[in-house]
Amino acid sequence: MPTIPDHLQNHLDILFVGFNPSLRSGEVGHHYANPRNRFWQILYRSGLTPRLYTPDEDGDLLELSYGFTNIVSRPTRGVEDIKPEEYAQGRVELRAKLTEYRPQIACFVGKGVYTQYSKKAKAPWGFQDESITEGVREFVAPSSSGLVRMPLDDIVDIYRELKEGLDLLREGQS
């Protein structure tokens, strides 16, 4: 199955970093396309997007200065199908993308994505005290997968913290 193209450009406000594409995303070529994934609803409810977007509009979010990538590019049924060597290669590739494109914020969509990238045993939700990539603020958010047992309202609240942090960054630039 082909990989899904990243949506990247220099100096994005937020680069969303997922584990890897779902099989459904691989089939249709768009990020967060599994119908049970709540990513688009979370962005809208948290105020990060002005309306509810759909997976086939993922490229349109570049206009909002949001981009997409994954730590592993190969679509799989679940994260348990990702091999350790894929994570090792993904860490190298992700660090290169963050260094080259310099988003203001890298939002890791799932604690596991962040711990795989950072090699830290655990991480709190929200902005991290120390960044792995210099000049890029790192934010750890819950996964948007429908398999996550955290109540949706709690997930949305954490993404609201991301929105508030982004607003502060934008205010500082004007």
Summary of the structure (lengths in Angstrom):
residues: 174
radius of gyration: 14.7
end to end distance: 43.7
largest distance: 44.7
contacts: 536
relative contact order: 0.20
helix: 43%
strand: 14%
